[in-house]
Amino acid sequence: MDLKNRIKELSDKYFDQVVSIRRHLHQNPELSFHETETSRYITSLLTKWGIKYRSGIAKTGIECILEGKNPHKKVIALRADMDALPITEQNDVPYRSINDGVMHACGHDAHTASLLGALLILNELKDHFEGSIKFIFQPAEEKLPGGAQQMIEEGVLKNPEPEFILGQHVYPDLPVGKVGFRKGIYMASSDELYLTIKGKGGHGAMPHKITNTVLAASEIIIALQKIPNQLAPQDIPTVLSIGKVIANGATNVIPNEVHLEGTFRTMNENWRKKAHEKISEIATDITKKYNASVEVNIKKGYPVLINSESHTEKIVEFAKCFLGEDQVTELDIRMTAEDFAYYSQLIPATFYRLGTSSNGSNNFSLHSSNFNIDERSLKTGMGLMAYVSIQYLKN
């Protein structure tokens, strides 16, 4: 039996077990940096399967290494995140979350289950490849500073050093059986903006005696749109959105302070740095006009996610061979962010999308309280990761 069919056979063999794992994880979600029971559950499975591991990385992260023949010849890594979101689940399913206000609404339960499935498959095929595969179970993708950065700082890309890393993410816009790739720049950087406008508040009927912090804040909100609309280079997608405004005055009271919070996202690290400077300049210049002051705090988040063009091209060909050419599609860029980007800044990487919908439409989006997956996608996810890993190590 050839490798492709053997892996599909093993995907069938382990499918029910991987579905059970996914449902356990879905029912017991934990928030970022608090994945204690999730980590304990994963390590219990690894122990049961006889897989050596290192745990406690970035508090709850885990890594394990599967060695084939000639284990030092080539090393690659596979990564899955495992944290959940502060969302109350609305799905009426037997495996609905039992942790109030916490839900796997972004599919990290499926990511972890797929990776464990790939591990089961590859463990049976150790004699069919040369080199080693590192499995990374990462906490806290959903919360800055992100678990990827901390795991990297604690040596997850060392001893041994992988030359390539692969990650997948569920995608309800694609039907089960399909996957999507994009070469080059794929996902945006993500920064949090916090601005506090300060002045002398007072009676709204006496504007000559006060500092109109609300008006200054309003002008800042409008002026900041110059950054994506006028100042950003035309070939660099850029978004700046203010989503929270707190002006705790009254109908006739101008407050001493107004607080603004928002997000800034772009696709170029050099422009990102310049834009941060522009944000401060614009806010400072406007508040001076109103005899006010401003504190600008830009909380730098995840970097731009870049899929290695040459490596991704190779992975796409492997995916077409395993799934069929019609099952592999090209993706558009996304202004959402992912801390997998930290890996992609250090070593060649490919981050792709796994179709999870039953019909490709009318499905609840990621981060929705009704998000769920067609679990047949787990078979595609674990099988593809196993096939791609072996083919990459061979070539």
JOHU-V944330 format. One record per backbone hydrogen bond with DSSP energy under -0.5 kcal/mol. NH is the residue of the N-H (numbers start at 0). CO is the residue of the C=O. E is the energy in kcal/mol with one decimal. If there is no record, write none. Layout:
{{NH,CO,E} {NH,CO,E}}
This chain:
{{5,1,-2.2} {6,2,-2.6} {7,3,-2.1} {8,4,-2.2} {9,5,-2.2} {10,6,-2.4} {11,7,-1.9} {12,8,-2.0} {13,9,-2.3} {14,10,-0.8} {14,11,-0.5} {15,11,-0.5} {17,13,-2.5} {18,14,-2.6} {19,15,-2.1} {20,16,-2.1} {21,17,-2.7} {22,18,-2.5} {23,19,-2.1} {24,20,-2.5} {25,21,-2.7} {26,22,-2.2} {27,23,-1.1} {28,25,-0.6} {31,83,-0.5} {33,30,-2.2} {35,33,-1.4} {38,34,-2.6} {39,35,-2.2} {40,36,-2.4} {41,37,-2.3} {42,38,-2.5} {43,39,-1.8} {44,40,-1.6} {45,41,-2.3} {46,42,-2.5} {47,43,-2.0} {48,44,-2.2} {49,45,-0.5} {49,46,-1.1} {50,45,-3.0} {51,49,-0.5} {53,62,-2.9} {55,60,-0.7} {56,60,-1.9} {58,55,-1.1} {59,57,-1.9} {60,56,-2.8} {61,136,-2.2} {62,53,-2.4} {63,134,-1.8} {64,51,-0.5} {65,132,-2.8} {66,64,-0.6} {67,130,-3.1} {68,125,-0.7} {68,128,-2.2} {72,69,-2.1} {75,131,-1.9} {76,163,-2.2} {77,133,-3.0} {78,165,-2.3} {79,135,-2.7} {81,137,-1.8} {83,29,-2.6} {84,102,-3.0} {86,84,-2.2} {88,86,-0.6} {89,368,-3.1} {90,368,-0.7} {92,90,-1.0} {95,92,-1.8} {97,26,-2.4} {99,97,-0.8} {101,98,-2.1} {102,84,-2.4} {104,102,-1.8} {110,106,-2.0} {111,107,-2.4} {112,108,-2.2} {113,109,-2.6} {114,110,-2.1} {115,111,-2.3} {116,112,-2.3} {117,113,-2.7} {118,114,-2.2} {119,115,-2.1} {120,116,-2.2} {121,117,-2.9} {122,118,-2.2} {123,119,-1.0} {123,120,-0.7} {124,120,-0.7} {124,121,-0.6} {125,122,-0.7} {127,124,-2.4} {128,125,-0.9} {130,68,-2.3} {131,73,-2.7} {132,65,-2.4} {133,75,-3.1} {134,63,-3.3} {135,77,-3.1} {135,133,-0.5} {136,61,-3.0} {136,134,-0.6} {137,79,-3.2} {137,135,-0.7} {145,142,-1.7} {146,139,-1.9} {149,145,-1.1} {150,146,-2.7} {151,147,-2.5} {152,148,-2.2} {153,149,-1.4} {154,151,-1.9} {155,150,-2.3} {157,154,-1.8} {161,159,-0.6} {162,74,-3.2} {164,347,-1.8} {165,76,-2.3} {166,349,-2.4} {167,78,-0.7} {168,351,-1.7} {170,353,-2.3} {173,170,-1.7} {175,356,-2.5} {176,354,-0.5} {177,174,-1.9} {178,326,-2.4} {179,352,-2.3} {180,328,-2.3} {183,306,-2.3} {185,304,-2.8} {186,304,-1.3} {187,333,-1.2} {187,335,-1.4} {188,265,-2.9} {189,301,-2.2} {190,263,-2.3} {191,298,-2.5} {192,261,-3.0} {193,296,-2.1} {194,259,-2.6} {195,294,-2.2} {196,257,-2.9} {197,195,-0.5} {197,292,-3.0} {198,255,-2.2} {200,198,-0.9} {201,253,-1.8} {203,251,-3.0} {205,202,-1.7} {208,205,-2.0} {209,206,-0.8} {210,199,-3.6} {211,209,-0.6} {212,210,-2.0} {215,211,-2.1} {216,212,-2.3} {217,213,-2.3} {218,214,-2.3} {219,215,-2.2} {220,216,-2.4} {221,217,-1.8} {222,218,-2.9} {223,219,-2.5} {224,221,-1.2} {225,222,-2.1} {226,223,-1.5} {227,223,-0.5} {228,224,-2.0} {229,225,-2.5} {230,225,-3.1} {231,226,-1.8} {235,232,-2.1} {236,234,-0.6} {238,264,-2.9} {240,262,-2.4} {242,240,-0.7} {242,260,-1.6} {243,260,-1.9} {245,258,-2.7} {246,244,-0.6} {248,246,-2.6} {249,252,-1.8} {252,249,-1.2} {253,201,-3.0} {254,252,-0.6} {257,196,-1.9} {258,245,-2.5} {259,194,-3.1} {260,243,-2.4} {261,192,-2.0} {262,240,-2.7} {263,190,-2.3} {264,238,-2.9} {266,236,-0.8} {271,267,-2.2} {272,268,-1.7} {273,269,-1.8} {274,270,-2.9} {275,271,-1.8} {276,272,-1.3} {277,273,-2.0} {278,274,-2.4} {279,275,-1.7} {280,276,-2.3} {281,277,-2.9} {282,278,-2.1} {283,279,-2.4} {284,280,-2.7} {285,281,-2.0} {286,282,-2.0} {287,283,-1.8} {288,284,-1.1} {289,285,-0.9} {289,286,-0.5} {290,287,-1.7} {291,286,-3.1} {292,197,-2.4} {294,195,-2.3} {295,293,-0.5} {296,193,-3.1} {296,294,-0.6} {297,295,-0.6} {298,191,-2.8} {298,296,-0.7} {299,297,-1.0} {300,189,-0.5} {304,186,-2.3} {305,303,-0.6} {306,183,-3.1} {306,304,-0.5} {307,305,-0.6} {307,348,-2.1} {311,307,-2.8} {312,308,-2.1} {313,309,-1.5} {314,310,-2.4} {315,311,-2.7} {316,312,-1.6} {317,313,-1.8} {318,314,-2.6} {319,315,-2.4} {320,316,-1.9} {321,317,-2.2} {322,318,-3.1} {323,318,-0.6} {323,319,-1.7} {326,323,-1.8} {327,324,-1.3} {328,178,-2.5} {330,180,-2.9} {333,185,-2.8} {340,337,-1.6} {341,338,-1.6} {342,339,-0.8} {343,339,-1.7} {344,340,-1.4} {345,342,-1.6} {346,342,-2.5} {347,162,-0.5} {349,164,-1.9} {351,166,-2.3} {351,349,-0.5} {352,179,-2.6} {353,168,-2.8} {354,177,-2.7} {354,352,-0.5} {355,170,-1.4} {355,173,-1.0} {356,173,-2.2} {366,104,-3.0} {367,104,-0.6} {367,364,-1.2} {370,367,-1.5} {373,355,-2.8} {374,372,-0.8} {376,373,-2.3} {377,374,-1.5} {378,375,-0.9} {379,375,-1.1} {380,376,-2.8} {381,377,-2.7} {382,378,-1.8} {383,379,-2.6} {384,380,-2.0} {385,381,-1.9} {386,382,-2.6} {387,383,-3.0} {388,384,-2.0} {389,385,-2.0} {390,386,-2.5} {391,387,-2.7} {392,388,-2.2} {393,389,-1.5} {394,390,-1.3}}
